Amino acid sequence: MGHERDGGRGAALGSQAEARAALPVHLIGNVNLDIVMGPVEPWPAPGTERLVEHQEVRVGGAAGVAAMALQALATPLRLHARIGDDAFGAVVRDAMGPAGAQLETVRAGTAYSVGVTHPDGERTFLTYPGHLAALDVQAIAEELEGSQPGLVLVCGYFLLPSLRRGAGLELVRLARSAGHRVLFDSGWPSEGFTDAVRGDLDALLPSLDDVLPNQAEALAWTGAARLEDAVERLQRSGARAIVKRGPRGASWLEGGELASRAPPRVSVADSVGAGDCFNAAFAAAVARGASHAAAVEAAVRYASNVVQSRPRDYGGPA
């Protein structure tokens, strides 16, 4: 997010709220291995080969990245995710540290993504879904129902078949009834934002507290031409929408007007997972009692700091 280096990797939660005991964050989503390489421009023609300057093998997936960030931000975390029982799964589990011990192993190949970065900051992903179909939604529901009220962050929705066909709706309804605040980031559906996809997401909205799409997702989800209209449509059900806008920071509606938090100017080295870092830092700030505006500001700054690093450094609070 931005274009000139910002000093201090981890000054994301530098507020009075940071000193408070944090509520637990229940993280539900996809954990996989990421192989990130690039930059590539233009996209190679079929049958050719291209050399790249940089590569990194690391923890990936919306929940995997968010878990790494929440750990760095010293936020109590319960990770509801699985991993395959192969070599890739072992790499992910070891790299995740304490959160990796919470991963349940299933007899399946571990999902992995090849992320190709481009000079303009955009990226392309090729993903093998592997073990992601094995998420146990019933077990998650039982644990949420009996746990201390806190935050629930649902991410990677379209990569988790177990959450589709109404199961995700039942899960977030249960979480709300158990006293949890529910945050949601769907990601981009592989089939695109069809009418069926929009209907699926619209059904979830009344049971959500915060929705965290990026700008392209917000516009495609609502069919709006302007960001202000997209946010207003998302909020009609009562959920609050915070839209991630890359180098423009993040925006939301406040008093009927579009409010924004611009990022510091940084030199972007690797933007893969920036939105997941934003989600984690927003949740971490809310878990410590930060106001909405302060949580957005903390999330923008944290994501901006993380994207400066190569190899990936999740830093932590200053």
N, C-alpha and C positions, 0 to 999 in steps of 0.2 A: 504494500500500500504506500505509494509515494515514490520519491526519486533521489533523495540524498540520505546518507547514513545518519541515523539517530543514535546518540550515545546511550549506554545503559540498556542492556538487553532485557531486563526483567521489571521495569518500573510500571507494571500494569495495574497493581492494586494498591498504589500508594495513597491510601485514604484512611480516615478513622475507622471505616467499616472493616478494614483488614485486621484490626486488633480483636474483633469480636469472634466468638466461637462460631465456626461455620456449620450450617446445616449440612447433612449428608447429601451428596449428589448421586442418584441412581442413573447409570448410563446404560442405555439399551441401544444396540446397533451392531454394525459390522466391524469386525477386526480381521485384518488380513495382512499380507506382506505387500509392500510397495517396492517396485524397482523403478527408480526415477532417473531419467537420462535426458540430455539435451545440451544446448538448444538445437532445434531443428527448424530450418526454413529454406525452401518451402517443403511441404510434405513429399517424401521420396516417391518416385514412380515405382509401380510394381516391378519386381525382378531386379531392383537395384539395391545397393548397400550404402549406408551413410555412417561415417564416423562422428562421434559426439565428444564434446570436451569434458563433460561431467557425468557422473553416475553415482547413485547411492542406493543401497539396500536397507530398508528400515521398516518400522511398524507403520502400517497403513490402515485404511478404512476410516470412516467417519468417527466411529467409536474408539478405534485404536488411537488415532491422533488426539482426540479429545481426552482420552485417558492419560496419555503422556503429558498433555498440557495441565490437566487437573492435578496430577502428581507434582509437577513442577511448581504449581501454585499452592501446594500444601493444603488441598481441599479434600475432606473426607469423601471417599469414592467407593461405590459398590458397582462393579462392572458386570453387567448381565450379557455375556457373549460367550461364544464357543470358538474353538480352533481345531484344525485337523490334526490327525495323529501321524504326521510325516515330518520330514526334515524342515520344511518351511514353517510348520507349526512350532517346532522346537526353537527355531530362530526367533520367531515373534515372541513366544513366551519368555525366553531369556532376556530379550531386549526390553521388555516391558517392566522388568523389576517386580515390585510388590503387586502391581495390578495384574501382571501375567499369572500370578499364582491363583487369581480368581477365575481364570479361563477354564471352562470345562472342555476336555478333549473328546472329540467324537471320531468315529471310524469313517473318515472321509479325507479327500485331498484338501489341503488348505487353499482357500481362495487367495489369489494374488492379482495385482494390477501392475501393468507397465504404464508409467506416466511419462509422456514425452512433453518437455517444455519447449516453448517457442519464444523468440526474441521479444515479442510484444507483451510478454507476461501471461499469455493464455497457455493452456495445456490440454493435451489429449490423453484419454485413458483407454486402455484395453484391459478388460477384467475377466478373469476366469472365476465363476461364482463358487465353485467347490463346496466347502462345508457350510456356506451361509444358509442353505435351506434347512439346516438342522436346529435352528433356534427353538428353544422350549418355552413357548409363550405361557403355558399354564404354570410352569414352575416360577417364572418371573412374577406372574400375577399373585401367586400365593405369598411370595416373599414381600412384595410391595404392600399387600394387605396387612401383613403382620409387622411392618417395620415402622420406625420413627418417622413422622412426617418430615419431608424435606423437599428436594427438587428431583424431578424425573426428566432427563434429557433423552428424547427419542431421535435417532438420526440414522441415515442410511436406509430409510423406510423402503424404498423401491428395490433394494438389493436383498430384502429379507422376506421371502414368500410367506413365511409363517405369520407375518403381520397383516397380510392382505386378506381379502374376503371377510372383512368384519372383525377379525381377531384383534387388530390394532385398535379399533374403535372401542371394543370391550375393555382392552387393557388400559387405555388412557382414561376411560370413564371410571374404572376401578381405582386408578391412581388418584384421581381427583376426589372420589368419595372417601378415600383413606387419608385425605388431608395433604397430599403432595401437590406442589406447583409443577405443572407440566409444560416443558419447553419442547418444541418440535422443529426439526429440519428435515424435510423430505428428501432433498437432493433432486437430481434431474432424472425422470423416468426414462428407461431405455426405449420405450415405445413412444416417447413424446407426450405432451400434454393433450391427450385425447379427451373427448367428453367423458368417457368412463373414468379416466384418471382424475379429472377435475371433480367429478361427482364423489369419488372416493375421498379426496382431500377435503372437500366442502363438508362432508359428513363428520369429519374429525374436528373441524374448527370450534364448534360449541363446547367441546371438552378440553380445549387447550387454553393455557394462560398466555403463552408467548409463541409466536411462529417466527422462524429465523431464516427466510429464504434469501437467496441472492437476488439481484435486480432482474436478471433474465428469467429466473424461476417465478418471481412475483408477477411479472408481466404476462408470462405464458399461462400461469395458473389462473389468473383473473380475466385474461383477454383484454386487459386495459392497454391503452396506448401511452398513458402518462403514469409515472410512478405514484403521484399523489392519488390518482384514482385507484390504482392497484392496492395501495395500503388501506385506503378507505373501504374498499370492498372486502378485504381480508378481515377488517376489524368490525364489520357489521354484526358478527356473531358474538362479539365480546372479547375475543382473543386480541392481544396486542401484537402488532407486526413490527419487527425490526428488520429492515432490509439491508443486507450487506452489499456494498457498492465498490469493492476493490479499492483502487486509488482514490476514490471519493469518500471513503469511510463507511458510514452507515446512516440511515435515515428512518424516521418514524413520524407519526402524526402527534402533534401536541397542540391542544387548543384549536383543532381544526386546521392547523397549518403544518406544512412539512418541515420538521426540524432535522438537523444533520450534525454529525460530529466528523470533522475532517481529520485525517490521519497526519502524524508528523511526516516530514519529507524524509524518505529513506531510500537506500539503494537496494532494490529487490534482487536477491540472489536465487530464490526458489519459492514460488508462490503456492506450490502444491500443499493442500491442507490448511491454507490460511483461514478459510471459512470455518473449519472445525476448531481451530485455535480460538477464533472469535467466539464461537459457541461456548467453549470451555471457560474462557475468561469471563464472559457474561454470566454464566452460571455460577462461577466462583465468587464473583462480586455480589450477586444477588444472595447467594448462600451466606454471605457475611453481613447482610442487611443494607447493602448499598442502594441508593435511590436508582430509579430507572435510568436517568441521564448519566449518573456516575458509572453505572454498570456498562452502558454503551461506550462511554469514553474509555473505561478500562479495557474493554474488549478490543476496541479499535487500536489502542496503543500496543496492547500485547501482540495482536496479530501482526501489526506493523514491525514490531521488534523481531518476531520469529522469522519472518520472510527474508530478513537480511542474512540469515545464517546458511552456510553450506560447508560441511554437513549440518544437518538440522540440529539446532540447539533450542530447547524449549525454555531455557532460562528459569526464571522464577521471580517472586517478588523481591524488590530491592531492600 
